[in-house]
Amino acid sequence: MPSAPPHGSPEPPHASPTHRYASPAAPRTSVPTDLPPEHTPTERDLPVIGREGTDDGATLALSPVAGTEADGTAAAEGGPGPLYVVGDVHGYLDELREALRTQGLIDAEDHWAAGTTRLWFLGDFTDRGPDGVGVIDLVMRLSAEAAAAGGYCKALMGNHELLIIGAKRFGDTPVNSGAGTASFQAAWLLNGGQRTDMERLEDHHLQWMSRLDAVAEEDGHLLVHSDTTAYLEYGDSIEAVNDKVTEILQRNDADECWDLFRKFTKRFAFRDDEAGPHAVHELLSRYGGRRIVHGHSPIPYLLGEVGSEDAEDDEGPDVQGPHVYADGLAIAMDGGVTMAGKLLVVQLPLAD
């Protein structure tokens, strides 16, 4: 097998496991299992990560964090409303609406219906799915409606936000990828960029995305997009990391933005049975919280699960909820909606 390209660099097309957009007649290749932790899977080349020598990787329930009720509401009278998180959406607007309605967070007309509830999106609104800009528009509107109701709807910076911002700002301007020249435009197209999104993307979308935080902490949960320790390179506190990321985007330097995107595409830092919990502890000790909650790496690939090789019969991976791993310290929230999995909207803390 050819060696994997450096992380963050555009990868050549490969045959892939079944995805929602894969051609039924597309040839298949064996799935690599010896990739380095910094490998960046794309829609065309997403590795299956085995679980040899580990438990069965079942999706688990989790005990409530001390200081909260079992239903996720604040223990103290008059405290904040319940906390919900949303995994990677990737342009699947209809699936997002359905998931938010199921949880009672929006009404039949897609307006905020959850009062003082706190809702966090973990990033990756665009690319691969049909309506990324529609997703952004919905989240922006819900943010205003939730604030008016006494709650809030907020979002984190994902690597695909960085990718589409870079593609819009810098186009095919060459950047130093560490393995020769690359461009945001090429990387965006390779990683599922939708031309209809680019055509509809306006300045207010870009301004909103470029101001998103990279890290947040809520009720003992450290919220990030990517399952990587790269956040540690950007500051010793949540505020410092968020300020640094915003500063980089404001400077508008193509190479500097590319380096940020490259580091945010790293993944699988928590999957190893021995090194994984240590990596989580590094982040928790630096930024606070008792558990880390992330998107980015689809749960089916953290578990080593794939759909059927027969595309006609493939019903997608069986994702029922978040995946808890790394000695119970990490909660994965990307349900694999891009591969006919599930778009996850869940309340924290997870119930027993």
C-alpha positions in Angstrom: 0.0 0.0 0.0 1.4 3.4 -0.8 2.3 5.5 2.2 -0.3 8.0 3.4 0.2 11.6 2.4 1.1 14.2 5.1 -1.9 15.2 7.2 -3.9 18.1 5.9 -2.7 17.8 2.3 -5.1 17.0 -0.5 -5.2 13.3 -1.1 -5.5 11.6 -4.5 -8.8 9.9 -5.3 -9.2 6.4 -4.1 -12.0 3.9 -4.1 -13.8 4.2 -0.8 -16.2 2.3 1.5 -19.8 2.9 0.7 -20.9 6.5 1.2 -24.1 8.2 0.5 -22.7 9.7 -2.7 -20.6 6.7 -3.8 -21.4 5.1 -7.1 -22.7 1.6 -6.7 -20.4 0.5 -9.5 -17.3 2.1 -8.1 -14.4 -0.3 -7.5 -13.3 -1.0 -4.0 -10.0 -1.4 -2.3 -8.9 -3.0 0.9 -9.2 -0.7 3.9 -5.9 0.4 5.4 -5.5 -0.2 9.2 -1.9 0.9 9.7 -2.3 4.6 9.3 -0.6 7.0 11.6 -2.7 9.0 14.1 -2.2 12.2 12.1 -3.7 10.7 8.9 -6.6 12.8 7.7 -9.3 10.7 6.1 -11.4 12.3 3.4 -14.7 11.3 1.9 -12.7 9.4 -0.7 -10.3 7.8 1.7 -11.7 7.1 5.1 -9.9 4.3 7.0 -11.6 1.7 9.1 -9.9 1.7 12.5 -9.8 -1.8 14.0 -10.3 -2.5 17.7 -7.8 -5.3 18.1 -6.9 -6.0 21.7 -9.7 -3.8 23.1 -13.2 -4.2 24.3 -16.0 -4.4 21.8 -16.2 -0.6 21.5 -20.0 -0.6 22.3 -21.7 2.7 22.6 -22.2 3.4 26.3 -24.3 5.4 28.6 -22.6 7.7 31.0 -23.3 8.7 34.6 -24.3 12.3 35.2 -21.7 14.9 36.1 -21.7 15.8 39.8 -23.8 18.9 40.4 -26.5 18.2 37.8 -29.7 16.3 37.8 -30.1 13.1 35.8 -32.2 14.9 33.2 -29.4 17.4 32.5 -31.1 20.4 34.1 -29.2 22.4 36.6 -29.4 21.2 40.2 -29.7 24.7 41.6 -33.1 26.5 41.3 -32.9 29.2 38.7 -29.8 27.7 37.1 -29.3 27.4 33.3 -31.5 25.2 31.2 -30.6 21.7 29.9 -27.5 21.2 27.7 -27.7 19.6 24.2 -24.9 19.0 21.7 -25.1 18.4 17.9 -22.6 16.3 16.0 -21.3 17.0 12.5 -24.1 18.1 10.1 -22.2 18.3 6.8 -25.0 19.9 4.8 -27.8 17.5 5.7 -30.4 20.1 6.6 -33.5 17.9 6.5 -31.8 15.4 8.9 -30.9 18.2 11.2 -34.4 19.6 11.3 -35.8 16.2 12.0 -33.3 15.6 14.8 -33.9 19.0 16.4 -37.7 18.5 16.3 -37.4 15.0 17.8 -35.7 16.5 20.8 -38.3 19.3 21.0 -35.7 22.1 20.3 -37.5 23.5 17.3 -41.2 23.6 16.2 -42.8 22.5 13.0 -41.8 25.8 11.4 -38.2 25.4 12.4 -38.3 28.1 15.1 -36.7 27.8 18.6 -39.0 26.0 21.0 -36.7 25.1 23.9 -36.8 28.2 26.1 -33.7 28.4 28.3 -32.1 25.3 26.8 -28.4 25.6 25.9 -27.5 24.1 22.5 -24.0 23.6 21.1 -23.1 22.6 17.6 -19.7 20.9 17.4 -18.8 22.3 13.9 -18.7 21.0 10.3 -21.8 22.5 8.8 -20.9 22.3 5.2 -19.4 20.0 2.5 -20.4 16.5 1.4 -24.2 17.1 2.0 -26.6 19.0 -0.2 -27.3 22.3 1.7 -24.5 23.5 3.9 -25.4 27.2 3.6 -29.0 26.3 4.6 -27.6 24.7 7.7 -25.6 27.8 8.5 -28.7 30.0 8.0 -30.7 27.8 10.3 -28.1 27.8 13.1 -27.6 31.6 12.8 -31.4 32.2 13.1 -31.8 29.8 16.0 -28.9 31.6 17.8 -31.0 34.8 17.7 -34.2 33.1 18.7 -32.7 31.2 21.5 -31.1 34.3 23.0 -34.4 36.1 22.9 -36.0 33.2 24.8 -33.3 33.2 27.5 -31.3 30.2 26.2 -28.6 30.0 23.6 -27.6 28.2 20.5 -23.8 28.4 19.9 -21.3 26.7 17.5 -17.7 25.6 17.5 -15.2 26.0 14.7 -14.7 22.8 12.7 -12.1 22.0 10.2 -14.6 22.3 7.4 -15.4 25.8 8.5 -11.7 26.6 8.1 -11.7 24.8 4.8 -14.6 26.6 3.1 -13.4 30.0 4.6 -10.0 29.3 3.0 -11.5 28.2 -0.3 -13.6 31.4 -0.5 -10.8 33.8 0.6 -7.8 32.2 -1.1 -9.2 30.1 -3.9 -6.3 28.3 -5.8 -3.6 30.5 -4.2 -0.7 28.1 -3.6 0.1 27.3 0.1 2.9 25.3 1.7 1.4 22.0 2.6 4.6 20.4 3.9 4.6 18.1 0.8 4.8 20.6 -2.0 2.2 23.1 -3.0 -1.5 22.8 -2.4 -4.5 25.1 -2.3 -7.6 25.5 -0.3 -9.8 25.2 -3.4 -8.3 21.8 -4.3 -8.6 20.6 -0.7 -12.2 21.8 -0.4 -13.3 20.0 -3.6 -11.5 16.8 -2.6 -13.2 16.9 0.8 -16.7 17.1 -0.5 -17.0 20.8 -1.3 -20.4 21.6 -2.9 -20.4 24.3 -5.7 -23.9 25.4 -4.8 -22.7 26.2 -1.3 -19.9 28.3 -2.6 -22.2 30.2 -4.9 -24.6 31.0 -2.0 -21.9 31.8 0.6 -22.1 35.5 1.5 -20.0 37.9 3.6 -22.2 37.5 6.6 -21.8 33.8 6.6 -18.0 34.1 6.4 -17.9 36.7 9.2 -20.1 34.5 11.5 -17.9 31.4 10.9 -14.6 33.2 11.3 -15.7 34.3 14.8 -16.6 30.9 16.1 -14.9 29.6 19.2 -12.7 26.5 18.9 -13.1 25.3 22.5 -15.8 25.6 25.2 -16.6 24.1 28.6 -20.1 23.4 29.8 -21.1 21.6 33.0 -17.8 19.6 33.2 -17.8 18.8 29.4 -14.9 20.2 27.4 -16.4 20.7 23.9 -14.2 20.6 20.8 -14.6 19.7 17.2 -11.6 17.5 16.5 -10.3 14.5 18.5 -6.8 15.9 18.5 -4.4 17.4 21.0 -3.5 20.1 18.5 -5.5 22.7 20.5 -2.6 22.6 23.0 -0.5 24.5 20.5 -2.7 27.5 20.6 -2.9 28.5 24.2 -2.9 27.6 27.9 -6.6 28.5 28.4 -9.9 28.3 26.5 -9.9 32.0 26.1 -6.3 32.0 24.8 -7.1 29.3 22.2 -10.2 31.0 21.0 -8.5 34.4 20.7 -5.5 32.9 18.8 -7.7 31.1 16.3 -9.7 34.3 15.7 -6.5 36.3 15.4 -5.1 34.0 12.7 -8.3 34.2 10.6 -8.3 38.0 10.9 -4.7 38.2 9.7 -5.9 36.5 6.5 -2.5 34.9 5.7 -3.1 31.9 3.4 -0.2 29.8 4.8 -1.0 30.5 8.4 -4.7 29.6 7.8 -3.6 26.5 6.0 -1.5 25.4 9.0 -4.5 25.9 11.3 -6.7 23.9 9.0 -4.1 21.2 8.8 -3.8 20.8 12.5 -7.6 20.8 13.0 -7.9 17.9 10.6 -5.8 15.6 12.9 -7.8 12.9 14.5 -7.9 9.6 16.5 -5.8 11.0 19.4 -8.1 9.3 22.0 -8.7 5.9 20.4 -5.7 4.0 21.7 -6.5 2.1 24.9 -3.3 3.3 26.6 -2.4 6.6 25.0 -6.0 7.8 24.5 -6.9 8.5 28.1 -3.6 10.2 28.6 -4.3 12.5 25.6 -7.7 13.4 27.0 -6.2 14.1 30.4 -3.7 16.5 28.7 -6.6 18.6 27.3 -8.7 18.4 30.5 -5.8 19.4 32.7 -5.1 22.4 30.5 -8.6 23.6 29.8 -10.8 22.2 32.5 -13.8 19.8 32.5 -14.2 16.1 33.4 -14.9 14.7 30.0 -14.3 15.7 26.4 -17.0 15.8 23.8 -16.0 15.9 20.1 -17.2 15.4 16.5 -15.0 15.0 13.5 -14.2 11.3 13.5 -17.3 9.2 12.5 -18.3 6.7 15.2 -18.5 3.8 12.7 -14.8 4.2 12.0 -13.8 4.6 15.6 -15.6 1.3 16.1 -14.2 -0.4 13.0 -17.7 -0.8 11.5 -18.6 -0.4 7.9 -21.7 -1.0 5.7 -22.3 -3.9 3.4 -20.0 -4.3 0.4 -23.3 -4.6 -1.6 -24.3 -1.0 -2.2 -27.8 -1.9 -3.1 -28.5 -3.6 0.2 -26.4 -1.2 2.4 -28.6 0.4 5.0 -25.7 2.3 6.5 -23.9 1.8 9.8 -26.0 1.1 12.9 -25.4 4.2 15.1 -27.8 4.5 18.0 -26.1 7.3 20.0 -22.8 8.8 21.1 -19.8 6.6 21.5 -18.1 6.7 24.9 -14.5 5.6 25.1 -11.0 6.4 26.4 -11.9 5.0 29.9 -15.2 6.9 29.8 -13.4 10.3 29.3 -14.3 10.9 25.6 -17.7 11.2 23.9 -17.8 11.0 20.1 -20.7 12.7 18.5 -20.2 12.3 14.7 -22.8 9.7 13.9 -21.7 9.3 10.3 -24.6 11.1 8.6 -22.5 11.4 5.4 -22.5 7.6 5.1 -26.2 7.1 5.9 -25.5 6.9 9.6 -27.2 9.2 12.1 -27.1 12.9 12.8 -26.8 13.0 16.6 -28.5 15.6 18.8 -28.2 14.5 22.5 -28.6 15.9 26.0 -25.7 16.0 28.3 -24.9 14.5 30.7 -25.7 11.1 29.1 -28.3 9.2 31.2 -27.5 5.9 32.8 
